[in-house]
């Protein structure tokens, strides 16, 4: 898989298991389901060297709750 199809997540809940996740397209926000809600991450201008190559860094900016 291409490096542009994944990102490194920074911040948010410590319990968030996956920190390297697939992304729809570079620069678009990432929404991760977690504990009856969603953790939202925004693209930064930074990159990080990972075991999967050099990936863009997305940082946490908010949580929304699922209805119910």
N, C-alpha and C positions, 0 to 999 in steps of 0.2 A: 504494500500500500504506500502511496506517496506521502511524504512528510506534510504536504499541504492539507491532507485530509485528517490530521490529528492536531491536538493542542495540549499544552500543559495547563492545568488549573491551579491557581494560587489563591489562598484565602478560603473563606467559607468554613463550614464545620470540619473539625478535626477528624470526625468519624467518616467523612466522605471517602469511600474505599478507592475509587479510581481517580488518579490525578492526571493520567494521559487518556484523553477521550477523542472519539471521532467528531469531526465538525462538518457541517453541511457545506460551507464554503468559507475561505479565509476572510476574516473581518466581521463576519456575522456573529451576533450574540449566541451564547451557548446556554441552554436551559436543561438542568440535570434534575430528574425526579429524586426526591429524598425526603423520607419521613412525612408523608402526607402533604408535601409541598414541592416547590421547585427552587433550586439554587440557581441564580442568574450570574453569568460571567460575561465580561466585556473584553474585547481584544485590546491589547496594549501594543506598543511599538517594540517591545522586548522579545527576545528569543532565548531559549535555553537548550543546551546540549544535553540530550537524554540517550538512553540505550537504543531508542528508536530513531535517533538522528536529531538534527537541530529543528526544534518546534517552536511555534509562536506561543507566547504566554498570555493567558486570559486571566483576569483577576475578578474576584467575587465582588458584586456590587449590591445585590439584594436578594431577599427570599420572599416568595409569594406562597400563600396557602391554597391548597385545593379546596374547592367547595365541599361542604358536607359535614 
